[in-house]
Amino acid sequence: MAPRGRAGSNPAPGAHRQAIGIRKLVYAFTTLKLGAWGLLAMKVRNASQVEACFEHSVRLWPLLSKGEAKTVEHVEEFIAEKELELHESKAPAEEFYYILSGYGIMTVGDEEMEVGPGDLIYIPAGAKHGLRVKGSYPVRALAWKCPL
């Protein structure tokens, strides 16, 4: 009979299935264990369950903080009643705003553009940016920062 597998090895019948079973068990154990440590755990946050703070003259709710994800530094929901003050990020990072409701005039560098629900705004690293509310309703948006 011709040898199976590597030279000099002749695995017993069913050994392949047993090896796969052990790998699945190790994977499941590792996933559960790492999930319990928070390394592979899903994170769900709701702005109504997070304490609000004020920054750049807007009320904001931190949903994801630095160190909780590898590629995003933070995620926040904010409400601008009148404006988001013109400012520049402290650390080199690209920023994004996604407008949930309300209308405003977004300033990024020397550019100004009207924005509203469904608009995604890209803010290059180092660019001064701000938002003036247009109309009588506040602007509600999500913001996130990706460090370079």
GUTOR-732290 format. One record per atom (N, C-alpha, C): x, y, z; residue in one letter; residue number from 0. Coordinates in pm, 1 decimal, padded with zeros to 6 digits. Atoms other than C-alpha are relative to their C-alpha. Example, Ala and Ser with C-alpha at 12.3 -4.5 7.8 and 13.67 -1.06 7.14 Angstrom:
BEGIN
<pt <00089.0,-00119.0,00000.0>,'A',0>
<pt <01230.0,-00450.0,00780.0>,'A',0>
<pt <00090.0,00120.0,00000.0>,'A',0>
<pt <-00082.0,-00119.0,-00006.0>,'S',1>
<pt <01367.0,-00106.0,00714.0>,'S',1>
<pt <-00077.0,00109.0,00073.0>,'S',1>
//
This chain:
BEGIN
<pt <00085.3,-00117.3,00000.0>,'M',0>
<pt <00000.0,00000.0,00000.0>,'M',0>
<pt <00090.0,00123.7,00000.0>,'M',0>
<pt <-00078.3,-00123.2,00010.0>,'A',1>
<pt <00133.0,00346.8,-00088.9>,'A',1>
<pt <-00018.9,00083.2,00125.6>,'A',1>
<pt <00012.5,-00082.9,-00120.3>,'P',2>
<pt <00210.7,00573.7,00206.8>,'P',2>
<pt <-00083.6,00124.4,-00027.0>,'P',2>
<pt <00080.7,-00122.0,00010.2>,'R',3>
<pt <-00031.6,00864.1,00271.4>,'R',3>
<pt <00069.0,00111.2,00078.1>,'R',3>
<pt <-00055.2,-00115.5,-00072.3>,'G',4>
<pt <00069.6,01214.2,00377.5>,'G',4>
<pt <00149.1,00010.4,-00018.2>,'G',4>
<pt <-00144.9,-00017.3,00006.1>,'R',5>
<pt <00432.3,01290.3,00459.9>,'R',5>
<pt <00069.6,-00135.1,00005.2>,'R',5>
<pt <-00076.9,00123.6,-00001.0>,'A',6>
<pt <00701.4,01029.4,00418.5>,'A',6>
<pt <00011.6,-00050.6,00142.5>,'A',6>
<pt <-00013.4,00061.7,-00131.7>,'G',7>
<pt <00697.5,00791.5,00711.1>,'G',7>
<pt <-00120.6,00019.8,00088.5>,'G',7>
<pt <00118.6,-00018.6,-00083.1>,'S',8>
<pt <00356.8,00904.2,00837.8>,'S',8>
<pt <-00116.7,-00071.5,-00063.9>,'S',8>
<pt <00116.7,00072.3,00048.0>,'N',9>
<pt <00045.5,00698.6,00804.5>,'N',9>
<pt <-00112.6,00028.1,00099.4>,'N',9>
<pt <00100.6,-00037.6,-00098.6>,'P',10>
<pt <-00241.5,00879.9,00982.9>,'P',10>
<pt <-00111.8,-00102.5,00010.1>,'P',10>
<pt <00110.3,00092.7,-00025.7>,'A',11>
<pt <-00512.9,00671.6,01137.3>,'A',11>
<pt <-00126.2,00052.1,-00066.7>,'A',11>
<pt <00125.9,-00044.8,00059.2>,'P',12>
<pt <-00858.5,00679.6,00976.7>,'P',12>
<pt <-00072.0,00097.4,00094.6>,'P',12>
<pt <00073.3,-00097.8,-00080.5>,'G',13>
<pt <-01055.9,00985.3,01095.1>,'G',13>
<pt <00089.0,00102.5,00068.2>,'G',13>
<pt <-00091.7,-00093.5,-00066.7>,'A',14>
<pt <-00741.7,01167.8,01218.1>,'A',14>
<pt <-00016.4,00141.7,-00054.6>,'A',14>
<pt <00018.3,-00131.3,00061.6>,'H',15>
<pt <-00801.9,01452.6,00972.3>,'H',15>
<pt <-00121.3,00071.4,00060.2>,'H',15>
<pt <00119.9,-00059.6,-00059.3>,'R',16>
<pt <-01154.8,01510.9,01105.8>,'R',16>
<pt <00024.9,00039.0,00145.5>,'R',16>
<pt <-00030.7,-00029.8,-00140.0>,'Q',17>
<pt <-01022.9,01499.0,01462.1>,'Q',17>
<pt <00083.9,00127.8,00010.3>,'Q',17>
<pt <-00083.9,-00120.5,-00000.3>,'A',18>
<pt <-00757.0,01763.2,01381.2>,'A',18>
<pt <-00083.3,00123.9,-00028.4>,'A',18>
<pt <00088.1,-00113.2,00030.2>,'I',19>
<pt <-01019.9,01991.2,01226.6>,'I',19>
<pt <-00086.7,00033.2,00120.2>,'I',19>
<pt <00081.6,-00021.0,-00119.9>,'G',20>
<pt <-01241.1,01944.9,01533.6>,'G',20>
<pt <00077.0,00071.4,00109.5>,'G',20>
<pt <-00083.8,-00064.5,-00102.1>,'I',21>
<pt <-00954.8,02042.6,01764.5>,'I',21>
<pt <00025.6,00144.6,-00038.3>,'I',21>
<pt <-00022.6,-00138.0,00044.0>,'R',22>
<pt <-00877.9,02352.4,01552.7>,'R',22>
<pt <-00124.3,00085.8,00023.2>,'R',22>
<pt <00124.1,-00074.1,-00023.5>,'K',23>
<pt <-01245.1,02457.9,01569.5>,'K',23>
<pt <-00017.3,00029.9,00147.9>,'K',23>
<pt <00013.1,-00018.6,-00144.5>,'L',24>
<pt <-01244.3,02409.8,01946.8>,'L',24>
<pt <00097.0,00107.9,00049.1>,'L',24>
<pt <-00099.6,-00100.8,-00039.5>,'V',25>
<pt <-00923.3,02613.3,01988.1>,'V',25>
<pt <-00044.3,00137.4,-00047.4>,'V',25>
<pt <00048.3,-00127.2,00053.0>,'Y',26>
<pt <-01065.2,02888.4,01762.7>,'Y',26>
<pt <-00115.9,00053.2,00083.9>,'Y',26>
<pt <00115.2,-00042.8,-00079.6>,'A',27>
<pt <-01392.9,02899.8,01957.2>,'A',27>
<pt <00044.9,00046.1,00138.7>,'A',27>
<pt <-00048.4,-00037.1,-00132.7>,'F',28>
<pt <-01209.9,02908.9,02291.9>,'F',28>
<pt <00073.6,00133.5,-00005.1>,'F',28>
<pt <-00076.6,-00124.0,00013.6>,'T',29>
<pt <-00971.6,03182.4,02173.3>,'T',29>
<pt <-00094.0,00117.9,-00023.9>,'T',29>
<pt <00093.9,-00107.6,00029.9>,'T',30>
<pt <-01257.0,03389.3,02032.7>,'T',30>
<pt <-00078.5,00038.9,00124.2>,'T',30>
<pt <00075.8,-00029.5,-00121.6>,'L',31>
<pt <-01460.0,03359.9,02351.8>,'L',31>
<pt <00087.6,00068.4,00103.2>,'L',31>
<pt <-00089.7,-00055.6,-00100.3>,'K',32>
<pt <-01161.3,03432.2,02573.0>,'K',32>
<pt <00039.8,00143.2,-00036.4>,'K',32>
<pt <-00037.3,-00134.9,00041.9>,'L',33>
<pt <-01044.5,03732.8,02367.8>,'L',33>
<pt <-00120.1,00093.2,00005.0>,'L',33>
<pt <00120.6,-00081.1,-00008.8>,'G',34>
<pt <-01403.1,03856.3,02346.7>,'G',34>
<pt <-00025.8,00044.3,00142.5>,'G',34>
<pt <00018.6,-00034.4,-00141.3>,'A',35>
<pt <-01426.1,03847.1,02726.1>,'A',35>
<pt <00100.3,00106.8,00043.5>,'A',35>
<pt <-00101.1,-00100.7,-00033.4>,'W',36>
<pt <-01107.2,04056.5,02741.2>,'W',36>
<pt <-00026.7,00130.5,-00072.3>,'W',36>
<pt <00033.7,-00121.9,00070.9>,'G',37>
<pt <-01263.0,04311.2,02507.7>,'G',37>
<pt <00077.2,00020.9,-00128.7>,'G',37>
<pt <-00079.9,-00018.3,00120.0>,'L',38>
<pt <-01018.4,04255.8,02222.1>,'L',38>
<pt <-00079.3,-00030.0,-00127.3>,'L',38>
<pt <00081.0,00033.3,00116.4>,'L',39>
<pt <-01274.0,04102.2,01987.5>,'L',39>
<pt <-00146.9,00026.2,00026.2>,'L',39>
<pt <00139.3,-00021.2,-00038.8>,'A',40>
<pt <-01588.6,04220.3,02159.5>,'A',40>
<pt <-00064.5,00111.7,-00081.1>,'A',40>
<pt <00077.1,-00104.4,00065.7>,'M',41>
<pt <-01856.3,04416.3,01980.7>,'M',41>
<pt <-00028.0,00109.9,00102.9>,'M',41>
<pt <00031.4,-00112.7,-00087.8>,'K',42>
<pt <-01912.0,04763.0,02127.0>,'K',42>
<pt <-00125.8,00067.2,-00052.5>,'K',42>
<pt <00122.7,-00070.0,00036.4>,'V',43>
<pt <-02255.3,04924.6,02125.1>,'V',43>
<pt <-00016.4,00114.6,00098.8>,'V',43>
<pt <00019.1,-00117.8,-00084.4>,'R',44>
<pt <-02301.5,05277.7,02256.3>,'R',44>
<pt <-00121.0,00075.6,-00050.2>,'R',44>
<pt <00114.2,-00083.2,00034.8>,'N',45>
<pt <-02608.8,05498.1,02263.4>,'N',45>
<pt <00022.1,00135.6,00063.7>,'N',45>
<pt <-00025.3,-00135.2,-00051.3>,'A',46>
<pt <-02577.7,05875.7,02302.0>,'A',46>
<pt <-00084.8,00031.0,00123.0>,'A',46>
<pt <00085.8,-00026.8,-00115.8>,'S',47>
<pt <-02865.6,05872.4,02552.4>,'S',47>
<pt <00056.0,-00060.7,00128.4>,'S',47>
<pt <-00058.7,00065.5,-00117.2>,'Q',48>
<pt <-02652.6,05657.8,02784.7>,'Q',48>
<pt <00141.1,00049.0,00030.6>,'Q',48>
<pt <-00134.3,-00055.1,-00017.8>,'V',49>
<pt <-02334.4,05868.6,02763.8>,'V',49>
<pt <-00013.8,00142.9,00049.2>,'V',49>
<pt <00005.5,-00137.0,-00052.8>,'E',50>
<pt <-02267.1,06188.4,02957.7>,'E',50>
<pt <00047.2,00100.6,-00104.8>,'E',50>
<pt <-00032.8,-00104.6,00098.1>,'A',51>
<pt <-02266.9,06495.4,02733.7>,'A',51>
<pt <00105.3,00094.2,00056.3>,'A',51>
<pt <-00096.1,-00102.8,-00039.5>,'C',52>
<pt <-01988.8,06753.5,02740.4>,'C',52>
<pt <-00004.1,00109.4,-00107.2>,'C',52>
<pt <-00002.7,-00111.6,00095.1>,'F',53>
<pt <-01917.4,07082.3,02560.0>,'F',53>
<pt <00142.0,00019.7,-00051.0>,'F',53>
<pt <-00128.9,-00027.8,00062.3>,'E',54>
<pt <-01636.2,07149.3,02315.6>,'E',54>
<pt <-00026.2,00078.6,-00127.7>,'E',54>
<pt <00015.4,-00084.9,00118.9>,'H',55>
<pt <-01600.2,07417.1,02044.4>,'H',55>
<pt <-00142.8,00053.4,-00012.0>,'H',55>
<pt <00134.3,-00058.1,-00012.7>,'S',56>
<pt <-01938.8,07559.8,02156.3>,'S',56>
<pt <-00113.6,-00092.4,-00045.3>,'S',56>
<pt <00107.4,00095.6,00029.7>,'V',57>
<pt <-02136.4,07241.4,02079.1>,'V',57>
<pt <-00011.3,-00102.4,00113.6>,'V',57>
<pt <00021.9,00108.3,-00096.5>,'R',58>
<pt <-02288.4,06976.1,02302.9>,'R',58>
<pt <00032.2,-00130.0,-00072.5>,'R',58>
<pt <-00036.4,00124.7,00066.6>,'L',59>
<pt <-02135.8,06637.6,02224.8>,'L',59>
<pt <-00002.7,-00117.9,00095.5>,'L',59>
<pt <00005.3,00125.9,-00072.7>,'W',60>
<pt <-02162.6,06277.1,02333.6>,'W',60>
<pt <00109.3,-00091.0,-00055.9>,'W',60>
<pt <-00105.7,00089.3,00048.1>,'P',61>
<pt <-01843.4,06065.9,02309.3>,'P',61>
<pt <-00052.1,-00144.5,-00007.6>,'P',61>
<pt <00049.5,00136.2,00021.0>,'L',62>
<pt <-01938.9,05728.1,02161.2>,'L',62>
<pt <00112.9,-00102.0,-00006.6>,'L',62>
<pt <-00116.8,00086.6,00007.6>,'L',63>
<pt <-01591.9,05581.1,02103.3>,'L',63>
<pt <00120.0,00085.6,00033.4>,'L',63>
<pt <-00114.1,-00079.5,-00045.0>,'S',64>
<pt <-01277.0,05701.4,02275.2>,'S',64>
<pt <00131.6,-00055.7,-00053.5>,'S',64>
<pt <-00133.8,00038.3,00044.4>,'K',65>
<pt <-00908.8,05688.4,02188.5>,'K',65>
<pt <00040.2,-00132.3,00065.8>,'K',65>
<pt <-00045.6,00128.9,-00051.3>,'G',66>
<pt <-00769.8,05336.6,02225.4>,'G',66>
<pt <-00102.9,-00111.4,-00008.0>,'G',66>
<pt <00103.7,00103.0,00008.0>,'E',67>
<pt <-01100.8,05154.7,02176.2>,'E',67>
<pt <-00007.4,-00064.2,-00137.9>,'E',67>
<pt <-00003.5,00054.1,00135.6>,'A',68>
<pt <-01040.9,05095.9,01803.5>,'A',68>
<pt <00138.0,00028.1,-00057.9>,'A',68>
<pt <-00134.4,-00014.5,00056.1>,'K',69>
<pt <-00731.1,05063.4,01588.7>,'K',69>
<pt <00012.2,00113.7,-00100.5>,'K',69>
<pt <-00013.7,-00097.9,00108.3>,'T',70>
<pt <-00808.1,05300.9,01300.1>,'T',70>
<pt <-00077.5,00129.4,00022.2>,'T',70>
<pt <00079.3,-00119.4,-00029.1>,'V',71>
<pt <-01049.7,05552.8,01452.1>,'V',71>
<pt <00035.5,00046.4,00140.9>,'V',71>
<pt <-00038.7,-00053.0,-00130.7>,'E',72>
<pt <-00943.9,05780.8,01736.4>,'E',72>
<pt <-00121.1,00028.6,00087.8>,'E',72>
<pt <00121.8,-00022.6,-00077.0>,'H',73>
<pt <-01291.0,05887.9,01843.5>,'H',73>
<pt <-00120.7,00014.1,-00093.6>,'H',73>
<pt <00126.4,-00021.7,00069.7>,'V',74>
<pt <-01654.5,05896.5,01735.6>,'V',74>
<pt <-00089.5,00074.7,00097.8>,'V',74>
<pt <00086.6,-00081.5,-00085.5>,'E',75>
<pt <-01894.6,06158.8,01869.9>,'E',75>
<pt <-00127.5,00035.3,-00074.5>,'E',75>
<pt <00119.8,-00062.5,00054.5>,'E',76>
<pt <-02249.0,06272.5,01815.8>,'E',76>
<pt <-00000.7,00141.2,00055.9>,'E',76>
<pt <00005.8,-00136.4,-00053.1>,'F',77>
<pt <-02290.1,06649.3,01842.2>,'F',77>
<pt <-00122.1,00073.4,-00051.8>,'F',77>
<pt <00107.9,-00090.1,00039.5>,'I',78>
<pt <-02559.1,06914.5,01828.7>,'I',78>
<pt <00054.8,00142.6,00006.0>,'I',78>
<pt <-00040.5,-00140.2,00008.0>,'A',79>
<pt <-02471.0,07265.0,01712.6>,'A',79>
<pt <-00126.5,00083.9,-00002.3>,'A',79>
<pt <00118.9,-00086.3,-00006.8>,'E',80>
<pt <-02739.4,07513.6,01822.9>,'E',80>
<pt <00016.6,00120.7,-00092.5>,'E',80>
<pt <-00027.3,-00117.3,00084.2>,'K',81>
<pt <-02574.9,07812.2,01647.8>,'K',81>
<pt <00122.2,-00022.9,-00088.8>,'K',81>
<pt <-00121.3,00023.0,00077.5>,'E',82>
<pt <-02225.4,07710.9,01542.0>,'E',82>
<pt <00092.4,-00099.2,00068.4>,'E',82>
<pt <-00115.3,00075.6,-00046.8>,'L',83>
<pt <-01932.0,07477.3,01576.9>,'L',83>
<pt <00116.3,00093.4,-00029.5>,'L',83>
<pt <-00105.2,-00100.4,00017.2>,'E',84>
<pt <-01646.7,07721.2,01634.8>,'E',84>
<pt <00107.9,-00047.0,-00096.1>,'E',84>
<pt <-00111.1,00027.3,00090.2>,'L',85>
<pt <-01376.4,07741.4,01370.7>,'L',85>
<pt <00119.2,-00045.0,00084.6>,'L',85>
<pt <-00111.9,00052.7,-00078.4>,'H',86>
<pt <-01091.0,07527.1,01501.9>,'H',86>
<pt <00085.1,-00091.9,-00086.7>,'H',86>
<pt <-00092.9,00091.8,00065.5>,'E',87>
<pt <-00799.9,07305.9,01403.5>,'E',87>
<pt <00024.4,-00115.5,00096.0>,'E',87>
<pt <-00024.8,00115.8,-00085.5>,'S',88>
<pt <-00739.8,06953.7,01533.4>,'S',88>
<pt <00135.5,00010.6,00067.7>,'S',88>
<pt <-00124.6,-00005.0,-00077.2>,'K',89>
<pt <-00472.2,06917.6,01800.5>,'K',89>
<pt <00102.6,-00100.1,-00052.2>,'K',89>
<pt <-00089.5,00104.8,00049.9>,'A',90>
<pt <-00327.4,06595.1,01656.2>,'A',90>
<pt <-00021.8,-00017.5,-00150.7>,'A',90>
<pt <00018.4,00020.8,00144.2>,'P',91>
<pt <-00264.4,06512.5,01288.9>,'P',91>
<pt <-00097.9,-00115.0,-00026.5>,'P',91>
<pt <00103.3,00100.2,00026.9>,'A',92>
<pt <-00578.1,06331.4,01177.3>,'A',92>
<pt <-00095.9,00051.2,-00106.0>,'A',92>
<pt <00107.9,-00033.2,00090.8>,'E',93>
<pt <-00839.5,06324.1,00905.6>,'E',93>
<pt <-00129.2,-00009.2,00080.0>,'E',93>
<pt <00128.2,00001.8,-00070.8>,'E',94>
<pt <-01191.0,06402.4,01027.2>,'E',94>
<pt <-00113.6,-00011.7,-00100.2>,'E',94>
<pt <00120.0,00013.5,00080.5>,'F',95>
<pt <-01535.9,06325.0,00895.1>,'F',95>
<pt <-00119.8,00042.4,00083.3>,'F',95>
<pt <00127.9,-00033.6,-00062.4>,'Y',96>
<pt <-01876.0,06473.4,00979.2>,'Y',96>
<pt <-00109.6,-00057.7,-00089.1>,'Y',96>
<pt <00116.9,00048.2,00073.6>,'Y',97>
<pt <-02201.7,06306.5,00878.4>,'Y',97>
<pt <-00121.1,00070.5,00058.2>,'Y',97>
<pt <00113.1,-00080.5,-00047.2>,'I',98>
<pt <-02505.0,06536.8,00903.3>,'I',98>
<pt <-00124.7,-00087.6,00009.0>,'I',98>
<pt <00121.7,00077.6,-00024.0>,'L',99>
<pt <-02808.4,06365.8,01057.0>,'L',99>
<pt <-00125.0,00084.2,-00019.7>,'L',99>
<pt <00114.7,-00089.2,00016.2>,'S',100>
<pt <-03044.3,06665.0,01069.4>,'S',100>
<pt <00045.5,00144.9,00009.6>,'S',100>
<pt <-00031.1,-00142.9,00000.5>,'G',101>
<pt <-03048.4,07041.4,01022.9>,'G',101>
<pt <00085.5,00038.9,-00120.0>,'G',101>
<pt <-00076.0,-00053.4,00112.5>,'Y',102>
<pt <-02875.2,07265.5,00770.4>,'Y',102>
<pt <00100.6,00101.7,00052.0>,'Y',102>
<pt <-00101.3,-00095.4,-00041.5>,'G',103>
<pt <-02560.0,07471.5,00794.8>,'G',103>
<pt <00095.8,00032.5,-00112.1>,'G',103>
<pt <-00107.2,-00037.2,00091.6>,'I',104>
<pt <-02264.0,07630.2,00622.5>,'I',104>
<pt <00128.3,-00055.9,00061.2>,'I',104>
<pt <-00123.0,00063.3,-00046.6>,'M',105>
<pt <-01951.2,07415.3,00661.5>,'M',105>
<pt <00118.4,00073.3,-00058.9>,'M',105>
<pt <-00124.3,-00062.8,00043.3>,'T',106>
<pt <-01611.1,07581.5,00644.0>,'T',106>
<pt <00113.3,-00098.6,00021.8>,'T',106>
<pt <-00121.2,00083.0,-00009.1>,'V',107>
<pt <-01300.0,07376.3,00569.5>,'V',107>
<pt <00108.1,00075.6,-00075.3>,'V',107>
<pt <-00102.9,-00083.9,00061.0>,'G',108>
<pt <-00988.8,07583.5,00508.7>,'G',108>
<pt <-00062.9,00128.1,-00051.4>,'G',108>
<pt <00057.4,-00120.0,00062.1>,'D',109>
<pt <-01093.0,07861.4,00265.6>,'D',109>
<pt <-00132.4,-00027.3,-00069.7>,'D',109>
<pt <00123.7,00037.1,00070.1>,'E',110>
<pt <-01396.5,07673.2,00130.9>,'E',110>
<pt <-00120.3,00005.1,00093.4>,'E',110>
<pt <00127.3,00003.8,-00072.2>,'E',111>
<pt <-01757.8,07713.0,00241.0>,'E',111>
<pt <-00102.1,-00069.6,-00088.5>,'E',111>
<pt <00102.0,00069.7,00076.7>,'M',112>
<pt <-02047.6,07491.2,00139.6>,'M',112>
<pt <-00119.5,-00028.0,00090.5>,'M',112>
<pt <00120.8,00033.6,-00074.8>,'E',113>
<pt <-02408.3,07441.5,00246.6>,'E',113>
<pt <-00007.7,-00151.3,00014.1>,'E',113>
<pt <00010.9,00144.2,-00027.5>,'V',114>
<pt <-02461.0,07101.1,00409.7>,'V',114>
<pt <-00133.2,-00028.5,00067.0>,'V',114>
<pt <00126.2,00040.8,-00060.2>,'G',115>
<pt <-02766.0,06907.5,00523.8>,'G',115>
<pt <-00004.3,-00150.1,00020.5>,'G',115>
<pt <00014.0,00142.5,-00031.4>,'P',116>
<pt <-02899.5,06563.2,00616.2>,'P',116>
<pt <00049.7,-00090.1,-00112.6>,'P',116>
<pt <-00055.6,00094.5,00096.3>,'G',117>
<pt <-02713.1,06280.5,00446.0>,'G',117>
<pt <00134.7,00039.2,-00056.0>,'G',117>
<pt <-00130.5,-00044.1,00051.4>,'D',118>
<pt <-02400.8,06485.8,00368.5>,'D',118>
<pt <00113.2,-00051.7,00088.0>,'D',118>
<pt <-00122.9,00040.7,-00067.1>,'L',119>
<pt <-02059.0,06345.7,00458.1>,'L',119>
<pt <00106.3,00102.3,-00035.8>,'L',119>
<pt <-00102.2,-00101.9,00022.1>,'I',120>
<pt <-01786.6,06606.8,00501.2>,'I',120>
<pt <00135.4,-00058.2,00038.2>,'I',120>
<pt <-00137.6,00041.9,-00025.4>,'Y',121>
<pt <-01417.7,06514.2,00473.1>,'Y',121>
<pt <00080.5,00123.3,00036.8>,'Y',121>
<pt <-00083.4,-00111.1,-00046.4>,'I',122>
<pt <-01177.9,06738.9,00665.4>,'I',122>
<pt <00145.1,-00047.5,00001.2>,'I',122>
<pt <-00140.3,00042.8,00004.7>,'P',123>
<pt <-00809.0,06700.9,00573.0>,'P',123>
<pt <00073.1,00034.6,00129.9>,'P',123>
<pt <-00080.4,-00023.8,-00120.0>,'A',124>
<pt <-00551.6,06683.5,00852.0>,'A',124>
<pt <00054.3,00142.5,-00000.8>,'A',124>
<pt <-00053.8,-00134.8,-00015.2>,'G',125>
<pt <-00454.0,07028.3,00979.0>,'G',125>
<pt <-00088.0,00112.0,-00050.6>,'G',125>
<pt <00086.9,-00104.8,00055.2>,'A',126>
<pt <-00741.9,07213.5,00810.4>,'A',126>
<pt <-00087.0,00061.4,00109.8>,'A',126>
<pt <00094.2,-00067.3,-00089.5>,'K',127>
<pt <-00931.4,07475.1,01010.3>,'K',127>
<pt <-00139.9,-00030.4,-00050.8>,'K',127>
<pt <00136.0,00033.1,00041.1>,'H',128>
<pt <-01298.0,07388.1,01011.2>,'H',128>
<pt <-00100.1,00043.3,00106.0>,'H',128>
<pt <00108.4,-00040.1,-00088.1>,'G',129>
<pt <-01628.9,07495.6,01160.0>,'G',129>
<pt <-00132.2,-00009.5,-00074.5>,'G',129>
<pt <00133.5,00014.0,00057.1>,'L',130>
<pt <-02003.0,07496.0,01100.5>,'L',130>
<pt <-00091.7,00106.4,00058.7>,'L',130>
<pt <00100.8,-00096.9,-00044.1>,'R',131>
<pt <-02263.1,07774.2,01116.8>,'R',131>
<pt <-00137.2,-00055.5,-00034.1>,'R',131>
<pt <00135.9,00050.1,00021.2>,'V',132>
<pt <-02625.4,07669.5,01159.7>,'V',132>
<pt <-00075.5,00095.6,-00089.8>,'V',132>
<pt <00082.2,-00079.3,00091.0>,'K',133>
<pt <-02857.1,07789.5,00884.1>,'K',133>
<pt <-00145.6,-00033.8,00031.5>,'K',133>
<pt <00139.7,00023.2,-00035.4>,'G',134>
<pt <-03219.3,07833.1,00985.5>,'G',134>
<pt <-00019.7,-00007.2,00150.0>,'G',134>
<pt <00034.7,-00002.0,-00142.2>,'S',135>
<pt <-03391.7,07784.7,01318.3>,'S',135>
<pt <00017.6,-00135.2,00069.3>,'S',135>
<pt <-00019.5,00132.0,-00060.4>,'Y',136>
<pt <-03315.3,07414.2,01373.3>,'Y',136>
<pt <00147.9,-00029.5,00016.8>,'Y',136>
<pt <-00141.4,00032.8,-00020.3>,'P',137>
<pt <-02986.2,07288.7,01521.2>,'P',137>
<pt <00047.0,-00107.4,-00098.8>,'P',137>
<pt <-00060.8,00104.2,00081.8>,'V',138>
<pt <-02747.9,07066.8,01326.0>,'V',138>
<pt <00042.5,-00112.9,00093.8>,'V',138>
<pt <-00038.1,00120.9,-00074.9>,'R',139>
<pt <-02711.5,06714.1,01461.7>,'R',139>
<pt <00084.8,-00084.0,-00093.9>,'R',139>
<pt <-00093.5,00071.0,00087.8>,'A',140>
<pt <-02415.8,06515.3,01328.7>,'A',140>
<pt <00083.1,-00101.1,00076.8>,'A',140>
<pt <-00101.4,00091.0,-00052.8>,'L',141>
<pt <-02170.8,06231.8,01384.4>,'L',141>
<pt <00135.0,00050.4,-00047.1>,'L',141>
<pt <-00136.4,-00040.4,00035.9>,'A',142>
<pt <-01799.8,06311.7,01387.0>,'A',142>
<pt <00095.5,-00111.4,00038.3>,'A',142>
<pt <-00103.2,00094.2,-00038.2>,'W',143>
<pt <-01503.5,06079.1,01377.5>,'W',143>
<pt <00132.6,00044.2,-00055.3>,'W',143>
<pt <-00136.3,-00043.2,00029.8>,'K',144>
<pt <-01129.5,06124.0,01362.9>,'K',144>
<pt <00086.9,-00123.5,-00020.5>,'K',144>
<pt <-00091.3,00110.4,00032.7>,'C',145>
<pt <-00873.5,05891.6,01201.1>,'C',145>
<pt <00142.4,00054.3,00002.1>,'C',145>
<pt <-00136.7,-00052.9,-00009.2>,'P',146>
<pt <-00514.3,05959.2,01311.9>,'P',146>
<pt <00086.9,-00047.7,-00115.5>,'P',146>
<pt <-00092.7,00034.9,00109.3>,'L',147>
<pt <-00239.2,05959.5,01051.1>,'L',147>
<pt <00120.1,-00072.4,00055.9>,'L',147>
//
